[in-house]
Amino acid sequence: MDKYQNMIPHFTHVVHRVCLPSWQLTNPAMEKFNFMLIYDGEASLVCNGKKYAVSKGQLLFFKPRDTRFARTSSTDTMKCYAVDFTYTCPFFDGEKWAFEMPKLPFDTVEYIRDPVLLTRLINLFDELTRIWLLGSNKKVIRARSVFSEILFLLLEWKNSSKELNYDKIRKAEKVLQYMGTHYHEKLTLKHLADQVSISAPYLSSIFREVIGKPPIEKLIEIRINRAKELLLDGFTLSDVITQVGYNDVFYFCRSFKNVEGISPKQWLKSQKE
């Protein structure tokens, strides 16, 4: 997902659509990218000559030059959010700024079966449309912020082969946030698991699945990262260990070496050379 982290979207149309029974969409060719999230009802869709039956929980993605035709069901009318946009991703190549447009990895129709993720996306799309509707001199900045979260969730879901439950991601992220503000305290696996009301073994399982490492290993990594900042700021080793949750110099140095491969003293020397 790194290639999308600097994305700057530009919106041309944002709408919350509640279709009348006669609603239909005809567009010879798309000029922009488009997301359409269906949260209720049904519709028939033809995109680039291929037919789809679409309904609640499906995300539609259209690219420039896609041809499309859609018609709502007259008995179960479609309700959806839609946004037309373009984007660029600036990057610094070492000498100057350049721009690229990495391809978005979505199919024309994506089925979001995770109910927690779907609810979160519906809320974000609703927030995006309200920001756009109300308008203000800050609406573009706020809209980009919300859209970035939408895109992050979709990319994370897509990259996980759609098997990763969003509720697990949310629990892991909540524990990570807790670690980020309480790393200086004495934290046990059980204490971390209590923050999201699950068992310690289940938290370990979630972390391995979502983060790629056990919770305590991640906590040590956070503590060592903070310790490096403090060492660079001139704090003594004895001051540092108390600020990052350790009370034993030997144990801290062993943890530091396990993460960095060298001792704190050697690491600090390497930063000053």
C-alpha positions as a printed Julia matrix, in Angstrom:
273×3 Matrix{Float64}:
   0.0     0.0     0.0
   3.04    2.3     0.2
   2.59    3.5    -3.38
  -0.79    5.02   -2.44
   0.24    6.72    0.82
   0.78   10.15   -0.79
  -2.38   10.04   -2.9
  -4.08   13.36   -3.56
  -7.65   12.84   -4.81
  -9.67   15.46   -6.67
 -13.46   15.1    -6.48
 -15.84   16.13   -9.25
 -19.09   14.65   -7.95
 -20.16   13.23   -4.58
 -23.73   12.07   -4.02
 -26.03   10.1    -1.72
 -28.46    8.53   -4.17
 -31.9     7.22   -3.19
 -33.31    5.99   -6.49
 -36.85    6.43   -7.75
 -38.32    3.32   -9.44
 -37.64    4.88  -12.85
 -33.96    5.65  -12.17
 -31.39    4.57  -14.71
 -27.83    5.54  -15.54
 -26.47    5.86  -19.04
 -22.96    7.04  -19.7
 -21.26    6.31  -23.04
 -17.83    6.44  -21.41
 -16.55    7.37  -17.97
 -14.26   10.38  -17.77
 -13.24    9.89  -14.13
 -12.81    7.09  -11.63
 -15.93    6.21   -9.66
 -16.79    4.33   -6.48
 -20.4     3.38   -5.83
 -21.28    1.69   -2.53
 -24.72    0.07   -2.47
 -26.2    -0.09    1.03
 -29.75   -1.14    0.14
 -31.85   -2.35   -2.76
 -30.94   -3.92   -6.09
 -29.99   -2.89   -9.61
 -28.89   -4.37  -12.91
 -25.59   -3.19  -14.37
 -23.81   -3.54  -17.68
 -20.16   -2.44  -17.72
 -18.05   -2.82  -20.85
 -20.61   -5.28  -22.18
 -20.64   -7.53  -19.09
 -23.87   -7.92  -17.08
 -24.07   -7.86  -13.29
 -26.88   -8.08  -10.73
 -25.84   -5.82   -7.85
 -27.26   -5.33   -4.37
 -26.52   -4.35   -0.77
 -22.91   -4.83    0.3
 -21.4    -4.44   -3.14
 -18.85   -1.82   -4.14
 -18.76   -0.82   -7.8
 -15.56    0.58   -9.3
 -15.4     2.26  -12.68
 -12.35    3.55  -14.55
 -12.0     6.23  -17.21
 -13.28    4.98  -20.59
 -15.45    2.3   -18.98
 -18.9     2.21  -20.56
 -21.8     1.55  -18.22
 -25.55    1.28  -18.03
 -27.51    0.71  -14.83
 -31.17    0.46  -13.88
 -32.62    0.14  -10.39
 -35.04   -2.59   -9.46
 -38.53   -1.1    -9.52
 -39.63   -3.19   -6.52
 -36.48   -2.86   -4.39
 -34.99    0.46   -5.38
 -31.27    0.98   -5.0
 -29.75    3.26   -2.36
 -26.07    4.07   -2.66
 -23.24    6.53   -2.24
 -21.14    7.53   -5.23
 -18.03    9.61   -5.81
 -16.34   10.61   -9.07
 -12.66   11.4    -8.69
  -9.23   11.61  -10.23
  -5.97   11.24   -8.33
  -2.22   11.55   -8.41
   0.51   10.31   -6.09
   3.45   12.72   -5.73
   6.85   11.39   -4.69
  10.33   12.86   -4.21
  12.97   11.06   -6.27
  15.92   12.58   -4.4
  16.23   15.7    -6.52
  12.74   16.82   -7.47
   9.07   16.06   -7.05
   7.44   13.77   -9.58
   3.96   12.34  -10.03
   2.56    8.91  -10.76
  -0.86    7.26  -10.9
  -0.54    3.69   -9.63
  -3.37    1.44  -10.72
  -6.12    0.85   -8.17
  -6.54   -2.92   -7.64
 -10.34   -3.16   -7.58
 -12.65   -5.22   -9.79
 -15.78   -3.71  -11.32
 -17.92   -5.39   -8.63
 -16.52   -6.18   -5.19
 -18.65   -7.94   -2.58
 -17.93   -6.79    0.98
 -19.2    -9.63    3.15
 -17.67   -8.42    6.42
 -20.6    -6.66    8.19
 -18.34   -4.59   10.45
 -16.29   -3.31    7.52
 -19.43   -2.6     5.49
 -20.96   -0.57    8.33
 -17.76    1.43    8.7
 -17.61    2.14    4.97
 -21.27    3.21    4.89
 -20.61    5.65    7.74
 -17.53    7.06    6.0
 -19.29    7.48    2.65
 -22.16    9.17    4.46
 -19.71   11.54    6.14
 -18.06   12.27    2.8
 -21.36   13.18    1.15
 -22.39   15.4     4.06
 -19.07   17.25    3.94
 -19.53   17.8     0.22
 -23.17   18.85    0.54
 -22.65   21.37    3.34
 -19.66   22.96    1.67
 -17.07   25.24    3.22
 -13.62   26.53    2.53
 -12.32   23.44    4.34
 -14.48   20.86    2.56
 -11.76   19.65    0.17
  -9.29   19.01    2.99
 -11.91   17.26    5.12
 -13.23   15.24    2.16
  -9.71   14.08    1.29
  -9.18   12.97    4.87
 -12.36   10.85    4.88
 -11.68    9.47    1.39
  -8.16    8.48    2.48
  -9.63    6.37    5.27
 -12.09    4.77    2.84
  -9.27    3.93    0.46
  -7.04    2.62    3.26
  -9.76    0.26    4.48
 -10.5    -0.98    0.97
  -6.83   -1.53    0.13
  -6.23   -3.32    3.42
  -9.26   -5.51    2.77
  -8.17   -6.2    -0.8
  -4.58   -6.98    0.15
  -5.74   -9.44    2.8
  -7.36  -11.57    0.07
 -10.7   -10.58    1.64
 -10.23  -13.22    4.36
  -9.22  -10.85    7.16
 -12.11   -9.84    9.37
 -12.34   -6.08    9.85
 -13.38   -6.57   13.47
 -10.0    -8.22   14.07
  -8.24   -5.28   12.41
 -10.17   -2.84   14.59
  -9.26   -4.74   17.78
  -5.58   -4.93   16.81
  -5.49   -1.21   15.98
  -7.15   -0.31   19.28
  -4.54   -2.3    21.21
  -1.77   -0.69   19.13
  -3.11    2.76   20.0
  -3.18    1.76   23.66
   0.42    0.59   23.44
   1.37    3.9    21.85
   0.17    5.89   24.85
   0.92    3.41   27.67
   4.22    1.84   26.57
   5.95    3.35   29.62
   3.69    1.39   31.97
   3.92   -2.22   33.08
   1.82   -4.01   30.46
   0.99   -7.7    30.35
  -0.64   -9.65   27.56
  -3.76  -10.07   29.68
  -3.91   -6.33   30.37
  -3.7    -5.59   26.64
  -6.38   -8.18   25.86
  -8.66   -6.64   28.48
  -8.67   -3.37   26.5
 -10.73   -5.07   23.78
 -12.52   -7.6    26.03
 -10.99  -10.75   24.56
  -8.73  -13.5    25.89
  -4.95  -13.22   25.81
  -4.54  -16.22   23.42
  -7.1   -14.74   21.02
  -5.31  -11.37   21.04
  -2.05  -13.14   20.21
  -3.78  -14.91   17.33
  -5.25  -11.65   16.0
  -1.91   -9.85   16.22
  -0.09  -12.58   14.34
  -2.76  -12.45   11.65
  -3.12   -8.66   11.36
   0.23   -7.23   12.49
   2.46  -10.18   11.67
   4.0   -10.53   15.13
   2.88  -11.22   18.74
   1.62   -8.31   20.89
   4.56   -8.27   23.32
   7.06   -8.32   20.46
   5.3    -5.3    18.96
   5.27   -3.57   22.37
   9.03   -4.07   22.7
   9.5    -2.61   19.23
   7.5     0.5    20.21
   9.51    0.89   23.4
  12.83    0.56   21.59
  11.78    3.1    18.95
  10.91    5.57   21.7
  14.16    4.78   23.51
  16.15    5.66   20.38
  14.42    9.04   20.21
  15.28    9.75   23.85
  18.9     8.65   23.43
  19.28   11.0    20.47
  17.82   13.8    22.59
  20.61   13.31   25.13
  18.87   11.4    27.9
  21.03    9.04   29.93
  20.45    5.31   29.71
  19.07    5.2    33.25
  16.59    7.96   32.39
  15.58    6.25   29.17
  14.72    2.85   30.61
  12.28    4.28   33.16
  10.53    6.29   30.44
   9.94    3.3    28.19
   8.65    0.78   30.72
  11.8    -0.99   31.9
  13.27   -1.15   35.4
  16.31   -3.28   34.63
  19.24   -2.03   32.51
  20.37   -5.52   31.54
  16.91   -6.55   30.33
  16.54   -3.29   28.38
  19.93   -3.7    26.69
  19.09   -7.29   25.76
  15.75   -6.19   24.27
  17.48   -3.35   22.41
  20.06   -5.7    20.91
  17.38   -8.2    19.9
  15.63   -5.46   17.92
  18.59   -3.46   16.57
  21.33   -6.08   16.5
  23.7    -3.89   18.54
  23.81   -2.4    22.03
  22.31    1.04   22.83
  25.82    2.48   23.2
  26.93    1.12   19.82
  23.74    2.32   18.17
  24.1     5.84   19.56
  27.71    5.99   18.41
  26.68    4.93   14.9
  24.15    7.76   14.75
  26.8    10.35   15.58
  29.39    9.19   13.07
